[in-house]
Amino acid sequence: MLSCLVLTAGCWQGAPWPTLRPIGTIETCFTEKFATPRQGAVVPDALARLKLDTLEDGVDARAALDGLEAYSHVWLVWAAHLNGHAAARAKVQAPHLRGGRTGVFATRSPFRQNPLGLSLVQLRGIQGDTVLLSGVDLVSGTPVIDLKPYIPAYDAPAPGSTCRTADWVDPPTLPVRFTPEATAALERLRPAASKSHTPGLLDAASLRSTLEQSLAADPRPLYRWRRDGGDGAEYSVRVDGVRVLATICDAAVTVQRLGMDDEDCDTTSV
């Protein structure tokens, strides 16, 4: 799958073009596409770790990371490996446009000629060849192509400049409510979930905040929004070893029940 996502060696305007290969695979608290946030800024509490285990032969990961600890944020360049099929169109249906179309280069859709993504995330620390991150909008297992420090003097707009965005890109968030049953289950499940293979949100409060942040951004795909309408329906969400059943409508989100991935909590697939 990945071989079709990266640029292969060749020639561009007479100059050699190298093969792009991942520097590592990221491990996050999101194990499936649904409810993985479309932008990391909406889930500042979402944890991840990036292990630099696929560098070129002879490149030492620890040496390559030397000095990165001086920065608070980094850019991740990654490959959209879960697209499922090649899709490069001039116009795409952005989820927040509710069926409306706009030019692909006016969106951050992963369905583009070169299915690469760019995420600004917070650097929490470095442990050997592994980078600890938060505010990540990637499915666990996503191949990362490059890692660069965020430098405000260069990356932020010049002081005094006017920034503008399309009026549809930042809709209001949905209020999120937990039922008493869901709250009790969260307190019960959190110690078990923290032992999973994922980074582990070590307490119930941080898991709850990540769920709230993700669900408040309305993760419903366009086809489900069309099918279910604004009245809402039940959705199954997996975060950090916990499976969640939530009711999502145009007005609010209600988290109904929680269970471990290997438990039956009467969830319905998205």
ABEGO torsion letter per residue (X at the ends): XAAAABBBBBBBGGBBBBBBBBAEBBBBABABABGBBABAAABAABBBBBBBAABBBGBBAAAAABGAAABABBBBBBBBAAAGBBBBBABBBBAAAGGBBBBAAABABABBABBBBBBBBBBAEBBEABBBBBGBABBBGBBBABBBBBBAAAABBBBGBBBBBBAAABBBBBBBBBBAAAAAAAAAAAAAAAABABAEBABAAAAAAAAAAAAAAGABBAAAAAAAEAAEBBBBBBBGGBBBBBBBBAABBBBABBBBAABBAGBBBX
